[in-house]
Amino acid sequence: MLITDFTYPDVELERRILEDAGLELVEAQCRSEEDVIEAGRGVSALLTQYARITARVMEELPELRMVGRYGTGYDIVDIEAARERGVWVANVPDYGTEEVASHALSMVFALLRHLPLYDRDVKAGGWHSTSTGPLHRLRNLTLGVVGLGRIGGTLARRASPWFGKTLGYDPYLEEEAWPEGVEQASLEEVFSESMVVSLHPPLTEETKGFIDHDLLERMPEGSYLVNTARGGLVVMEDLLRALDEGPLAGAGIDVQPQEPPPQDHPLLQNPNVILTPHAAFYSLEAEEEVRSKAAQNVVAWASEGRPLYPVVEGRQG
């Protein structure tokens, strides 16, 4: 099997798990389709962190039977191509729930309490409680959560006691799984009524760019958007416009369509935007968990014919 790319210091944790199961590991640092194809000659399974696994990659690697992803999202894998070829696809959906939810909630509180603005003002010589503009009690505000799966549901349950009202939108969540204290609402209602909206859906053809000007302009004046899910959910030009012209007073952004963004990107110049480097998932414990579970996906597939967390059902044998 091949690990196509990784940002960890090494892959010795994965190597121990895989080799203990009798699997031979090849490691690489692929940056293109050609890199993956060249490194993947003859492999049956691969793990990818950021390298895209396209239809062409699968076509050029006919022995490939399983693709694993380090992480929850799997939009870097061509799911339809995998399904057509009978290639298993697996992710690790439950490794960083606490980390991402707490990161998003930290951004929500930091924005609503003006923490970055206060910090900048004090360091510039200011010292006054009203120097950053008016603040409001959280219990007088409405929180909106889009996507109420593991992460969004955790955020909503943790945050709702702080707010006067919490609205949620998730058309795929079963009724019995709806978080207590969260009111079901339409997407338009969430954006129209919430002082801060936190995004938690996966990136799919349906959700790509679905946070656009029409939704953002519905938000109350002085409101905020938090995105710790996927950069592709938001039309970046529309976000920049909403920050420049209103109604947004700021945003908390952990993920972007291009990572890292170019140094001249307007978001990097906006003092009302909190930026983090796609780090919401990170803790020492979460990193160890995602690496071990990603490797165990491959071991389970090789030994039992099925990964622990399948996204696409592949062919047997």
C-alpha positions in Angstrom: 0.0 0.0 0.0 1.0 3.6 -0.5 0.7 6.7 1.7 0.6 9.4 -1.0 1.4 12.4 1.1 1.6 13.5 4.8 2.5 16.5 6.9 3.4 14.5 10.0 7.1 14.2 11.0 7.0 10.5 9.9 4.6 7.6 9.4 6.1 5.2 11.8 2.7 4.8 13.7 1.0 3.7 10.5 4.0 1.5 9.5 3.7 -0.5 12.8 0.0 -1.0 12.3 0.2 -2.0 8.7 3.3 -4.1 8.9 2.0 -6.0 11.9 -0.9 -6.9 9.7 1.5 -8.2 7.0 1.1 -5.2 4.6 4.0 -3.6 2.8 4.1 0.2 3.0 5.4 2.6 0.5 5.5 6.3 1.4 5.7 9.3 -0.9 5.0 13.1 -1.0 2.8 13.4 -4.1 1.8 16.8 -5.3 0.1 15.9 -8.6 -1.8 13.2 -10.5 1.5 12.1 -12.1 3.2 11.8 -8.7 0.4 9.6 -7.4 0.4 7.4 -10.6 4.1 7.0 -10.5 4.3 6.2 -6.8 1.2 4.0 -6.9 2.3 1.5 -9.6 1.2 -2.0 -8.3 -0.4 -0.9 -5.1 -3.7 -2.3 -3.9 -4.6 0.4 -1.4 -3.5 4.0 -0.6 -4.0 6.6 2.1 -4.1 10.2 1.1 -4.0 13.4 3.1 -4.2 16.1 0.5 -3.2 14.5 -2.8 -6.2 14.3 -5.1 -7.3 10.8 -6.2 -9.0 11.5 -9.6 -10.6 9.3 -12.2 -7.4 9.4 -14.1 -5.4 8.1 -11.1 -7.8 5.2 -10.7 -7.6 4.4 -14.5 -3.8 4.4 -14.4 -3.7 2.2 -11.3 -5.8 -0.8 -12.3 -4.8 -2.8 -9.2 -6.1 -0.2 -6.9 -8.9 -1.5 -4.7 -9.1 0.8 -1.7 -8.6 4.5 -1.1 -8.4 5.8 2.5 -8.5 9.4 3.6 -6.8 10.9 6.6 -9.7 12.9 7.9 -13.4 13.4 7.8 -13.9 15.1 4.4 -13.3 13.0 1.2 -14.0 15.6 -1.5 -10.4 15.1 -2.8 -11.5 11.7 -4.0 -13.6 11.2 -7.2 -16.4 9.3 -5.5 -18.2 8.5 -8.8 -15.1 7.2 -10.4 -14.4 5.0 -7.4 -18.0 3.7 -7.4 -17.8 2.9 -11.2 -14.6 1.0 -10.7 -15.6 -0.8 -7.5 -12.9 0.9 -5.5 -13.6 1.1 -1.7 -13.3 4.6 -0.2 -13.0 5.2 3.5 -12.6 8.1 5.8 -12.2 8.7 9.6 -15.4 10.6 10.5 -15.2 10.7 14.2 -11.6 11.6 15.2 -11.7 15.4 15.7 -15.2 16.2 16.7 -14.3 17.8 20.0 -11.5 19.8 18.5 -13.4 21.2 15.6 -16.5 22.0 17.7 -14.4 23.8 20.3 -12.4 25.7 17.7 -15.6 26.9 16.0 -17.1 27.9 19.4 -13.9 29.7 20.3 -14.2 31.7 17.1 -17.9 32.5 17.8 -17.1 33.8 21.3 -14.0 35.7 20.1 -16.0 37.5 17.4 -19.0 38.3 19.6 -16.8 39.6 22.4 -14.4 41.5 20.1 -11.3 39.7 21.5 -9.0 40.3 18.5 -10.1 43.9 18.2 -9.5 44.5 21.9 -6.1 42.9 21.7 -5.1 45.0 18.7 -6.4 48.2 20.4 -4.6 47.6 23.7 -1.3 46.9 21.9 -1.8 50.1 20.0 -2.1 52.1 23.2 -5.9 52.1 23.7 -7.6 51.2 26.9 -11.4 51.5 27.0 -14.2 49.0 27.1 -16.1 50.7 24.3 -13.1 51.2 22.0 -14.2 48.4 19.6 -17.9 49.3 19.4 -21.0 48.0 21.2 -21.3 44.5 22.6 -24.5 42.6 23.4 -25.3 39.8 25.9 -25.2 36.5 24.3 -28.6 35.5 25.7 -30.1 38.3 23.6 -28.6 36.9 20.4 -29.4 34.0 18.1 -26.9 31.4 17.0 -27.3 29.6 13.7 -25.8 26.2 12.9 -25.7 24.8 9.4 -25.1 21.0 9.4 -25.9 19.2 12.6 -23.9 16.0 12.3 -21.2 15.0 14.8 -19.4 18.4 14.8 -22.3 20.7 14.2 -24.5 18.8 16.7 -21.7 19.0 19.4 -21.3 22.7 18.8 -25.0 23.4 19.0 -25.5 21.4 22.2 -22.5 23.1 23.9 -23.4 26.6 22.7 -27.2 26.7 23.0 -27.3 27.4 26.7 -25.4 30.6 26.2 -27.7 32.0 23.5 -31.3 33.2 23.6 -32.1 31.0 20.7 -30.2 28.5 18.5 -31.5 27.7 15.0 -30.3 24.7 13.0 -30.5 23.6 9.4 -29.8 20.1 8.3 -32.2 18.5 5.7 -30.6 15.0 6.2 -30.7 14.7 9.9 -33.2 12.3 11.3 -35.8 13.7 13.7 -34.6 11.6 16.7 -31.0 12.9 16.2 -32.0 16.6 16.4 -30.0 18.3 19.2 -32.0 19.3 22.2 -32.4 23.1 22.5 -32.0 23.7 18.7 -35.0 24.9 16.7 -35.4 23.5 13.2 -35.4 26.3 10.6 -34.9 26.8 6.8 -31.5 27.9 5.5 -32.9 31.3 4.8 -34.3 31.6 8.3 -31.0 30.7 9.9 -29.2 33.4 8.0 -32.0 36.0 8.4 -32.3 35.6 12.2 -28.8 34.7 13.5 -26.2 37.1 14.7 -23.5 34.4 14.0 -23.8 31.4 11.7 -21.4 28.4 12.0 -21.0 26.1 9.0 -20.6 22.3 9.4 -21.8 20.5 6.2 -19.6 18.3 4.0 -18.4 19.7 0.7 -20.5 18.0 -2.1 -21.8 19.0 -5.5 -24.9 20.2 -3.6 -23.1 22.3 -1.1 -20.3 23.7 -3.2 -20.6 27.5 -3.2 -24.1 27.4 -1.6 -23.2 30.1 0.9 -23.5 33.0 -1.5 -24.6 36.7 -1.8 -28.2 35.8 -1.5 -27.8 34.2 1.9 -25.1 36.5 3.2 -27.2 39.6 2.5 -30.0 38.3 4.6 -27.9 38.4 7.8 -28.5 41.1 10.4 -26.2 44.1 10.2 -23.1 43.6 12.3 -23.3 39.8 12.1 -20.6 37.1 11.7 -19.9 33.9 9.8 -17.7 31.1 11.0 -16.4 28.4 8.7 -14.4 25.4 10.1 -15.8 22.9 7.6 -14.7 23.4 3.9 -13.6 26.5 2.1 -15.5 25.5 -1.0 -18.9 26.0 0.8 -18.6 29.8 0.5 -18.4 31.9 -2.6 -15.3 33.9 -1.6 -16.1 36.9 -3.7 -19.5 37.2 -2.0 -17.9 36.8 1.5 -15.5 39.6 0.8 -18.3 41.8 -0.5 -20.4 41.2 2.6 -17.4 42.1 4.8 -16.6 45.3 2.9 -20.2 46.5 2.3 -22.1 44.7 5.0 -23.9 43.2 6.7 -21.0 41.2 8.1 -18.9 42.8 10.8 -16.4 40.0 10.7 -15.7 36.3 10.2 -13.8 33.3 11.6 -12.2 31.3 8.8 -10.2 28.1 9.3 -10.6 26.7 5.7 -10.3 28.3 2.3 -10.7 27.2 -1.3 -6.9 27.7 -1.8 -4.7 26.7 1.1 -2.6 28.5 2.0 -4.1 31.6 0.4 -1.8 34.0 -1.5 -0.2 36.6 0.6 -2.1 39.4 -1.1 -5.5 37.8 -0.4 -7.9 40.5 0.9 -8.9 38.3 3.9 -5.3 38.5 5.2 -5.6 42.3 5.3 -9.0 42.5 7.1 -8.7 43.2 10.8 -12.2 41.9 11.5 -11.4 38.4 10.3 -9.9 35.7 12.4 -7.8 33.3 10.3 -6.4 29.9 11.4 -4.4 27.5 9.1 -6.9 24.6 8.7 -6.1 23.7 12.3 -9.5 23.2 13.8 -9.1 19.4 13.8 -5.7 19.5 15.5 -4.6 18.2 18.9 -2.0 15.7 19.7 -4.6 13.2 20.6 -6.7 13.8 17.5 -3.7 13.5 15.2 -2.8 10.1 16.7 -6.4 8.9 16.4 -6.8 9.9 12.8 -3.5 8.3 11.8 -4.2 5.0 13.6 -7.8 4.8 12.4 -6.8 5.6 8.8 -4.3 2.7 8.9 -6.8 0.4 10.6 -9.2 1.1 7.7 -6.7 -0.4 5.4 -6.0 -3.4 7.7 -9.7 -4.1 8.1 -10.2 -4.0 4.3 -7.2 -6.3 3.7 -8.2 -8.8 6.4 -12.0 -8.7 6.3 -12.8 -7.2 2.9 -14.4 -4.1 4.4 -12.8 -0.9 5.9 -14.0 0.3 9.3 -15.6 3.5 7.9 -16.7 2.9 4.3 -17.9 5.9 2.2 -18.1 3.9 -1.1 -18.8 0.2 -1.2 -16.2 -1.5 -3.4 -16.2 -4.9 -5.0 -15.2 -8.0 -3.0 -12.1 -9.9 -3.8 
